Each structure stands twice: as structure tokens, then as C-alpha cells.
Amino acid sequence: MDSFEINKIVAAILVVALLIIGIGKISDMVFHVEKPEKPGYVVEVEVKTKTVLKETSTIEKVDISALMAMGDVISGEKIFKKCAACHSINKGGKNNIGPALYNVVGRKIGGVADYKYSKALVEYGKEWNFEELNGFLIKPAKWIKGTKMAYAGLRKEKDRASVIKYLNQNSDNPQPLP
């Protein structure tokens, strides 16, 4: 390619660029639009006031004696196998990822001395009774906010009752069922 053809190509590109810029300037002069003082549209909406209730700790009351009547220890032992990945249930069992659960029913929450609990469990200040275990096993992170137990929970009432009965049985002094 000689230099004359290169000059024609460069000139064509420049002419197209000038035409685009020129057409834009000419169209701005022909179609002059005044800009509004405040850009945007005013949209009028009907404002509805909503009364927001502060979330209080409303705990759904469960008939624990009826719930405990649903469960059985043999099923609880089978269901507890999910828990055995993190907890031991044997007398004198060691803490694993979670604390040992022998003698758990009736014990203070966060009460195993050689286990490092989350701050939320240590400050909770209650005992593991049937109601507390039921609520905790539904969804631990919701029952005691800030717990480090990352378990989804047991949705079925019969499963929870069975596990609680199994935990109660694995004790030196099992609590009387409600």
C-alpha cells in the first residue's frame, strides 16, 4: 500500500468523526431543550402508616407433657446419631466439637467446666429442662441468639421428644417426665 491510499483512509475516518460531531452540534441547535431546574419526576404516592410492633421475646407455649408422650427412647437413640458427630453421650465421655451431653437434663446451660461455650450460652443463665431442650432443638441459633452451634434443628415434634427422652435416660439421675 502506498502512502496516498493510507492518507485517503485516515481522511475518511476523520471526515466521519467530524460529521458525527457536527451532526450532534447541529441537532442541539435545532432541537433546543431547556433543562429543568430540578431533574427527575415528582411521583405522588399515598403514604400508609404502619404500626411496627417491637419484637418481644414471645415464646410459643408448648404442652410439654403432650409433646413428651409422642417420643420414645429407641427412636431418640437412632436420631441422636446425627448429634453424635459433635457430642458424646457416654458417662465420662469427652467433649468433642460440642460438649458431652451425659447428665444434660437438669444441668445449668453452659455448665460443663472444661468446655469453651459461646458467650451467649454462658450468659443465658437457665437450666436444661424439657422446655428449654425442646426450644433449643427446634433451631438452636434462634432459641439462643449468638450460640456457636451450627445445627439446623429438628422440625418434627416426635423426633425432638424422642431425643429429649434419650438425653434424659442417659443420666445418673433421670428427671421425671412431665
KELO-210792 format. One record per atom (N, C-alpha, C, CB): residue in three letters; y, x, z. Coordinates in steps of 0.05 Angstrom, whole numbers, padded with zeros to 5 digits, always signed. Glycine has a CB too. Layout:
BEGIN
AlaYXZ/...
REM end
This chain:
BEGIN
Met-00023+00017+00000/Met+00000+00000+00000/Met+00025+00018+00000/Met+00000-00019+00024/Asp+00043+00011-00017/Asp+00067+00028-00017/Asp+00088+00016+00001/Asp+00079+00030-00046/Ser+00109+00030+00006/Ser+00129+00023+00026/Ser+00145-00002+00018/Ser+00149+00046+00030/Phe+00146-00008-00008/Phe+00160-00032-00018/Phe+00146-00057-00008/Phe+00163-00032-00048/Glu+00120-00058-00009/Glu+00104-00081-00001/Glu+00106-00084+00030/Glu+00075-00079-00009/Ile+00106-00063+00044/Ile+00109-00064+00074/Ile+00136-00076+00081/Ile+00106-00036+00086/Asn+00157-00068+00066/Asn+00184-00078+00071/Asn+00185-00108+00066/Asn+00205-00064+00053/Lys+00171-00118+00045/Lys+00170-00147+00039/Lys+00157-00162+00062/Lys+00156-00152+00012/Ile+00135-00151+00072/Ile+00121-00165+00094/Ile+00138-00166+00119/Ile+00094-00150+00100/Val+00151-00144+00126/Val+00168-00143+00150/Val+00192-00162+00146/Val+00178-00115+00155/Ala+00203-00163+00122/Ala+00226-00181+00116/Ala+00217-00210+00119/Ala+00237-00176+00088/Ala+00193-00217+00109/Ala+00183-00244+00111/Ala+00180-00252+00141/Ala+00156-00247+00097/Ile+00170-00235+00157/Ile+00166-00241+00186/Ile+00193-00245+00199/Ile+00151-00218+00200/Leu+00213-00228+00192/Leu+00240-00231+00203/Leu+00253-00257+00195/Leu+00257-00208+00196/Val+00249-00265+00169/Val+00261-00290+00159/Val+00249-00314+00174/Val+00257-00292+00129/Val+00223-00314+00178/Val+00210-00336+00192/Val+00221-00337+00221/Val+00180-00332+00192/Ala+00223-00315+00234/Ala+00234-00314+00262/Ala+00262-00325+00262/Ala+00233-00286+00273/Leu+00279-00316+00243/Leu+00307-00326+00242/Leu+00308-00356+00236/Leu+00323-00311+00221/Leu+00291-00366+00218/Leu+00290-00394+00213/Leu+00283-00411+00237/Leu+00270-00400+00190/Ile+00263-00401+00252/Ile+00255-00416+00276/Ile+00277-00417+00297/Ile+00230-00403+00289/Ile+00290-00394+00301/Ile+00312-00393+00320/Ile+00336-00410+00309/Ile+00322-00364+00325/Gly+00342-00407+00284/Gly+00364-00422+00272/Gly+00359-00452+00273/Gly+00368-00414+00243/Ile+00335-00461+00266/Ile+00329-00490+00266/Ile+00332-00501+00295/Ile+00301-00496+00255/Gly+00323-00485+00315/Gly+00326-00493+00343/Gly+00355-00496+00350/Gly+00312-00473+00361/Lys+00372-00478+00342/Lys+00401-00479+00348/Lys+00414-00503+00334/Lys+00415-00453+00341/Ile+00407-00507+00309/Ile+00419-00529+00293/Ile+00411-00556+00305/Ile+00411-00527+00264/Ser+00385-00558+00313/Ser+00376-00584+00324/Ser+00390-00589+00351/Ser+00346-00584+00328/Asp+00396-00568+00367/Asp+00410-00572+00392/Asp+00438-00583+00387/Asp+00412-00546+00408/Met+00451-00574+00365/Met+00479-00583+00358/Met+00478-00612+00348/Met+00492-00565+00338/Val+00458-00619+00332/Val+00456-00646+00320/Val+00447-00666+00341/Val+00436-00646+00296/Phe+00428-00659+00356/Phe+00417-00678+00376/Phe+00425-00669+00404/Phe+00386-00680+00374/His+00450-00670+00410/His+00461-00661+00436/His+00453-00682+00458/His+00491-00657+00435/Val+00440-00672+00479/Val+00432-00689+00501/Val+00446-00679+00526/Val+00401-00690+00505/Glu+00460-00697+00541/Glu+00472-00688+00566/Glu+00451-00688+00588/Glu+00496-00707+00573/Lys+00452-00667+00603/Lys+00433-00664+00624/Lys+00442-00680+00648/Lys+00428-00634+00632/Pro+00425-00694+00662/Pro+00433-00709+00686/Pro+00441-00691+00709/Pro+00410-00728+00695/Glu+00457-00701+00727/Glu+00465-00685+00750/Glu+00441-00678+00768/Glu+00487-00700+00766/Lys+00424-00698+00771/Lys+00400-00694+00787/Lys+00376-00699+00769/Lys+00400-00714+00812/Pro+00361-00678+00764/Pro+00338-00681+00747/Pro+00316-00698+00760/Pro+00327-00654+00739/Gly+00302-00713+00744/Gly+00280-00729+00754/Gly+00286-00759+00754/Gly+00273-00721+00782/Tyr+00267-00775+00762/Tyr+00270-00803+00762/Tyr+00268-00813+00790/Tyr+00248-00816+00745/Val+00282-00835+00795/Val+00281-00848+00821/Val+00260-00870+00819/Val+00308-00860+00830/Val+00239-00867+00836/Val+00218-00887+00836/Val+00220-00901+00863/Val+00190-00873+00832/Glu+00224-00927+00861/Glu+00226-00942+00886/Glu+00198-00952+00893/Glu+00246-00966+00883/Val+00191-00946+00918/Val+00165-00955+00928/Val+00168-00971+00953/Val+00146-00931+00932/Glu+00150-00989+00957/Glu+00151-01005+00981/Glu+00138-00989+01003/Glu+00136-01032+00977/Val+00153-00985+01024/Val+00143-00969+01046/Val+00129-00986+01067/Val+00167-00953+01060/Lys+00104-00980+01071/Lys+00089-00995+01092/Lys+00086-00977+01116/Lys+00061-01004+01081/Thr+00092-00987+01138/Thr+00089-00972+01163/Thr+00061-00975+01173/Thr+00110-00980+01184/Lys+00050-00954+01181/Lys+00022-00953+01190/Lys+00022-00945+01220/Lys+00004-00934+01173/Thr+00009-00960+01236/Thr+00007-00953+01264/Thr-00017-00934+01266/Thr+00003-00978+01282/Val-00011-00909+01274/Val-00032-00889+01276/Val-00039-00888+01306/Val-00023-00862+01265/Leu-00064-00893+01311/Leu-00074-00891+01338/Leu-00083-00863+01343/Leu-00097-00911+01344/Lys-00075-00853+01366/Lys-00084-00826+01373/Lys-00113-00827+01379/Lys-00069-00816+01398/Glu-00127-00807+01368/Glu-00156-00807+01372/Glu-00162-00799+01400/Glu-00170-00787+01352/Thr-00175-00817+01414/Thr-00182-00812+01441/Thr-00212-00807+01442/Thr-00175-00835+01460/Ser-00221-00796+01462/Ser-00249-00789+01464/Ser-00265-00815+01471/Ser-00255-00767+01485/Thr-00268-00832+01451/Thr-00284-00856+01455/Thr-00313-00849+01449/Thr-00274-00879+01437/Ile-00328-00850+01469/Ile-00357-00843+01466/Ile-00372-00870+01465/Ile-00367-00826+01490/Glu-00387-00872+01443/Glu-00402-00896+01440/Glu-00424-00897+01461/Glu-00415-00897+01411/Lys-00424-00919+01476/Lys-00444-00922+01497/Lys-00471-00929+01485/Lys-00435-00944+01518/Val-00490-00914+01493/Val-00518-00918+01483/Val-00535-00926+01506/Val-00529-00892+01470/Asp-00552-00946+01501/Asp-00571-00954+01522/Asp-00593-00933+01522/Asp-00583-00983+01516/Ile-00589-00914+01540/Ile-00607-00890+01540/Ile-00635-00897+01548/Ile-00596-00869+01560/Ser-00639-00918+01565/Ser-00667-00925+01572/Ser-00681-00937+01548/Ser-00667-00945+01596/Ala-00667-00953+01532/Ala-00680-00964+01507/Ala-00685-00941+01487/Ala-00662-00986+01495/Leu-00667-00923+01486/Leu-00670-00900+01467/Leu-00694-00883+01476/Leu-00644-00883+01466/Met-00696-00877+01501/Met-00718-00860+01511/Met-00745-00874+01508/Met-00713-00853+01540/Ala-00745-00900+01508/Ala-00770-00915+01504/Ala-00781-00911+01476/Ala-00766-00945+01510/Met-00763-00905+01457/Met-00772-00901+01429/Met-00788-00875+01425/Met-00747-00900+01411/Gly-00782-00855+01440/Gly-00793-00829+01435/Gly-00820-00824+01448/Gly-00775-00808+01443/Asp-00833-00803+01438/Asp-00858-00794+01451/Asp-00859-00764+01450/Asp-00883-00807+01438/Val-00872-00752+01470/Val-00873-00723+01474/Val-00887-00709+01451/Val-00887-00717+01500/Ile-00908-00720+01440/Ile-00923-00707+01419/Ile-00905-00704+01394/Ile-00949-00723+01412/Ser-00891-00725+01387/Ser-00872-00723+01364/Ser-00850-00703+01370/Ser-00860-00751+01358/Gly-00841-00704+01396/Gly-00820-00685+01404/Gly-00828-00656+01401/Gly-00812-00690+01432/Glu-00853-00650+01406/Glu-00864-00623+01403/Glu-00863-00615+01374/Glu-00892-00621+01414/Lys-00870-00633+01356/Lys-00870-00627+01327/Lys-00842-00624+01317/Lys-00884-00650+01311/Ile-00824-00641+01326/Ile-00796-00639+01317/Ile-00782-00614+01328/Ile-00780-00665+01326/Phe-00790-00606+01352/Phe-00778-00583+01365/Phe-00784-00557+01349/Phe-00788-00580+01393/Lys-00803-00557+01332/Lys-00809-00533+01316/Lys-00785-00524+01300/Lys-00833-00538+01297/Lys-00767-00544+01292/Lys-00742-00537+01279/Lys-00724-00520+01298/Lys-00727-00562+01269/Cys-00725-00528+01323/Cys-00708-00515+01343/Cys-00719-00488+01351/Cys-00705-00533+01368/Ala-00745-00485+01348/Ala-00759-00460+01358/Ala-00750-00436+01342/Ala-00789-00464+01356/Ala-00737-00439+01319/Ala-00726-00417+01304/Ala-00705-00402+01321/Ala-00715-00426+01277/Cys-00691-00417+01337/Cys-00669-00405+01353/Cys-00673-00406+01383/Cys-00643-00418+01346/His-00690-00424+01393/His-00693-00428+01422/His-00723-00425+01429/His-00684-00456+01430/Ser-00727-00414+01454/Ser-00754-00414+01464/Ser-00756-00436+01485/Ser-00761-00386+01477/Ile-00780-00447+01488/Ile-00784-00469+01507/Ile-00804-00461+01529/Ile-00794-00494+01492/Asn-00815-00437+01528/Asn-00835-00428+01547/Asn-00822-00420+01573/Asn-00850-00404+01536/Lys-00838-00424+01595/Lys-00828-00416+01621/Lys-00825-00386+01621/Lys-00848-00426+01644/Gly-00802-00376+01629/Gly-00796-00348+01629/Gly-00790-00337+01601/Gly-00819-00332+01640/Gly-00787-00356+01581/Gly-00781-00348+01554/Gly-00754-00334+01552/Gly-00782-00372+01535/Lys-00752-00317+01532/Lys-00727-00302+01529/Lys-00707-00317+01511/Lys-00732-00274+01516/Asn-00682-00310+01514/Asn-00662-00322+01497/Asn-00665-00310+01469/Asn-00633-00317+01509/Asn-00662-00326+01449/Asn-00662-00317+01422/Asn-00633-00319+01411/Asn-00682-00333+01404/Ile-00631-00330+01388/Ile-00604-00336+01377/Ile-00590-00356+01395/Ile-00605-00347+01348/Gly-00606-00375+01405/Gly-00597-00395+01425/Gly-00610-00389+01452/Gly-00603-00423+01415/Pro-00600-00402+01473/Pro-00611-00397+01499/Pro-00639-00409+01502/Pro-00593-00408+01521/Ala-00654-00399+01522/Ala-00680-00411+01528/Ala-00676-00439+01539/Ala-00696-00393+01549/Leu-00694-00458+01531/Leu-00690-00486+01538/Leu-00710-00496+01559/Leu-00692-00503+01514/Tyr-00725-00478+01572/Tyr-00742-00487+01593/Tyr-00725-00495+01617/Tyr-00763-00464+01602/Asn-00730-00517+01629/Asn-00714-00528+01651/Asn-00686-00537+01642/Asn-00711-00508+01674/Val-00682-00545+01618/Val-00655-00551+01608/Val-00645-00578+01619/Val-00655-00552+01578/Val-00662-00598+01622/Val-00653-00624+01631/Val-00646-00622+01661/Val-00675-00646+01627/Gly-00622-00628+01668/Gly-00612-00626+01695/Gly-00597-00600+01700/Gly-00634-00628+01714/Arg-00598-00581+01681/Arg-00584-00555+01684/Arg-00555-00558+01676/Arg-00599-00533+01668/Lys-00538-00542+01688/Lys-00510-00541+01680/Lys-00507-00532+01652/Lys-00493-00523+01699/Ile-00490-00545+01636/Ile-00485-00537+01609/Ile-00472-00509+01609/Ile-00467-00557+01594/Gly-00484-00491+01594/Gly-00475-00463+01593/Gly-00484-00448+01618/Gly-00444-00462+01592/Gly-00507-00456+01629/Gly-00516-00445+01655/Gly-00536-00423+01654/Gly-00526-00466+01671/Val-00545-00414+01631/Val-00564-00391+01631/Val-00547-00366+01634/Val-00580-00390+01603/Ala-00554-00351+01655/Ala-00537-00328+01663/Ala-00536-00306+01643/Ala-00547-00317+01689/Asp-00558-00300+01630/Asp-00559-00276+01612/Asp-00555-00284+01583/Asp-00585-00261+01616/Tyr-00542-00306+01578/Tyr-00536-00314+01550/Tyr-00506-00317+01547/Tyr-00551-00341+01543/Lys-00496-00307+01524/Lys-00467-00308+01519/Lys-00461-00334+01503/Lys-00457-00283+01502/Tyr-00451-00354+01518/Tyr-00444-00380+01507/Tyr-00417-00380+01494/Tyr-00446-00402+01528/Ser-00412-00400+01477/Ser-00385-00403+01466/Ser-00367-00413+01489/Ser-00384-00423+01442/Lys-00341-00408+01486/Lys-00322-00415+01507/Lys-00322-00445+01512/Lys-00293-00406+01498/Ala-00326-00461+01491/Ala-00327-00490+01493/Ala-00349-00499+01511/Ala-00329-00503+01465/Leu-00373-00488+01509/Leu-00395-00496+01526/Leu-00392-00487+01554/Leu-00421-00484+01515/Val-00381-00463+01559/Val-00376-00453+01586/Val-00356-00471+01601/Val-00366-00424+01586/Glu-00336-00480+01586/Glu-00315-00496+01599/Glu-00321-00526+01600/Glu-00289-00492+01584/Tyr-00343-00535+01588/Tyr-00350-00563+01586/Tyr-00354-00576+01614/Tyr-00375-00567+01569/Gly-00368-00561+01632/Gly-00369-00570+01660/Gly-00387-00593+01667/Gly-00342-00576+01669/Lys-00406-00600+01650/Lys-00424-00622+01656/Lys-00453-00611+01658/Lys-00422-00645+01636/Glu-00472-00629+01663/Glu-00500-00622+01663/Glu-00514-00634+01640/Glu-00513-00630+01690/Trp-00536-00622+01632/Trp-00552-00632+01610/Trp-00569-00656+01621/Trp-00571-00610+01598/Asn-00559-00680+01618/Asn-00574-00703+01625/Asn-00583-00717+01599/Asn-00557-00723+01644/Phe-00596-00739+01601/Phe-00606-00752+01577/Phe-00584-00761+01558/Phe-00623-00777+01585/Glu-00562-00771+01569/Glu-00539-00780+01552/Glu-00526-00756+01538/Glu-00519-00795+01569/Glu-00522-00734+01553/Glu-00509-00710+01541/Glu-00527-00698+01519/Glu-00504-00690+01563/Leu-00553-00696+01525/Leu-00571-00685+01504/Leu-00572-00703+01480/Leu-00599-00683+01516/Asn-00572-00729+01483/Asn-00572-00747+01460/Asn-00547-00743+01444/Asn-00574-00776+01470/Gly-00524-00743+01456/Gly-00499-00739+01442/Gly-00497-00713+01428/Gly-00475-00742+01461/Phe-00506-00692+01442/Phe-00505-00665+01430/Phe-00524-00662+01407/Phe-00512-00644+01452/Leu-00548-00674+01409/Leu-00567-00672+01387/Leu-00560-00688+01362/Leu-00595-00681+01397/Ile-00542-00708+01365/Ile-00533-00723+01341/Ile-00518-00703+01323/Ile-00514-00747+01349/Lys-00499-00689+01333/Lys-00484-00669+01318/Lys-00470-00651+01338/Lys-00463-00683+01298/Pro-00481-00628+01344/Pro-00470-00610+01365/Pro-00441-00603+01362/Pro-00486-00585+01366/Ala-00432-00597+01338/Ala-00404-00588+01333/Ala-00385-00611+01338/Ala-00401-00578+01305/Lys-00393-00636+01335/Lys-00376-00658+01340/Lys-00375-00666+01370/Lys-00384-00683+01323/Trp-00398-00663+01383/Trp-00400-00671+01411/Trp-00385-00652+01429/Trp-00430-00672+01420/Ile-00388-00626+01424/Ile-00373-00606+01440/Ile-00359-00588+01419/Ile-00392-00589+01459/Lys-00334-00595+01414/Lys-00319-00580+01394/Lys-00315-00551+01402/Lys-00292-00593+01389/Gly-00322-00533+01383/Gly-00320-00505+01389/Gly-00346-00491+01396/Gly-00301-00500+01411/Thr-00367-00507+01396/Thr-00393-00494+01401/Thr-00401-00477+01377/Thr-00415-00516+01407/Lys-00416-00456+01383/Lys-00424-00438+01361/Lys-00452-00447+01350/Lys-00425-00409+01370/Met-00463-00469+01360/Met-00488-00478+01350/Met-00484-00491+01323/Met-00502-00498+01370/Ala-00494-00479+01302/Ala-00490-00489+01275/Ala-00515-00504+01266/Ala-00485-00465+01255/Tyr-00519-00527+01277/Tyr-00541-00544+01270/Tyr-00531-00571+01262/Tyr-00562-00547+01294/Ala-00541-00583+01241/Ala-00531-00608+01231/Ala-00536-00632+01250/Ala-00544-00614+01204/Gly-00558-00630+01266/Gly-00564-00652+01284/Gly-00588-00668+01276/Gly-00540-00669+01288/Leu-00596-00685+01294/Leu-00618-00704+01288/Leu-00607-00732+01286/Leu-00640-00702+01311/Arg-00609-00744+01263/Arg-00598-00770+01258/Arg-00614-00793+01269/Arg-00594-00774+01228/Lys-00641-00790+01268/Lys-00658-00812+01276/Lys-00660-00813+01307/Lys-00686-00808+01264/Glu-00655-00837+01317/Glu-00656-00841+01346/Glu-00683-00834+01358/Glu-00649-00870+01354/Lys-00704-00842+01344/Lys-00731-00837+01354/Lys-00737-00807+01356/Lys-00752-00850+01335/Asp-00727-00791+01336/Asp-00730-00762+01337/Asp-00716-00750+01360/Asp-00720-00750+01310/Arg-00691-00759+01365/Arg-00675-00748+01388/Arg-00689-00755+01414/Arg-00647-00759+01388/Ala-00698-00780+01417/Ala-00712-00788+01442/Ala-00737-00771+01446/Ala-00718-00818+01441/Ser-00752-00766+01424/Ser-00776-00751+01427/Ser-00771-00722+01435/Ser-00792-00751+01400/Val-00750-00710+01424/Val-00743-00682+01431/Val-00734-00681+01460/Val-00721-00671+01412/Ile-00718-00700+01468/Ile-00708-00701+01496/Ile-00731-00704+01515/Ile-00687-00724+01500/Lys-00750-00721+01509/Lys-00774-00724+01526/Lys-00790-00698+01527/Lys-00792-00747+01516/Tyr-00792-00684+01504/Tyr-00806-00659+01503/Tyr-00792-00638+01520/Tyr-00810-00649+01474/Leu-00766-00637+01518/Leu-00750-00618+01534/Leu-00753-00624+01564/Leu-00720-00619+01526/Asn-00753-00650+01571/Asn-00755-00658+01599/Asn-00783-00650+01609/Asn-00751-00688+01602/Gln-00803-00653+01593/Gln-00830-00646+01602/Gln-00833-00616+01607/Gln-00851-00655+01581/Asn-00819-00600+01592/Asn-00820-00571+01595/Asn-00801-00562+01617/Asn-00814-00556+01568/Ser-00808-00567+01641/Ser-00791-00562+01664/Ser-00809-00559+01689/Ser-00770-00585+01668/Asp-00799-00545+01708/Asp-00813-00543+01734/Asp-00812-00570+01749/Asp-00801-00521+01751/Asn-00789-00584+01744/Asn-00785-00609+01758/Asn-00773-00629+01738/Asn-00765-00605+01782/Pro-00791-00643+01722/Pro-00781-00662+01702/Pro-00765-00685+01715/Pro-00804-00673+01686/Gln-00743-00692+01702/Gln-00727-00714+01712/Gln-00741-00741+01707/Gln-00699-00713+01699/Pro-00737-00760+01725/Pro-00748-00787+01719/Pro-00734-00799+01695/Pro-00746-00806+01745/Leu-00749-00812+01678/Leu-00738-00824+01654/Leu-00721-00849+01662/Leu-00759-00832+01634/Pro-00699-00853+01648/Pro-00683-00877+01655/Pro-00697-00903+01647/Pro-00655-00875+01641/
REM end
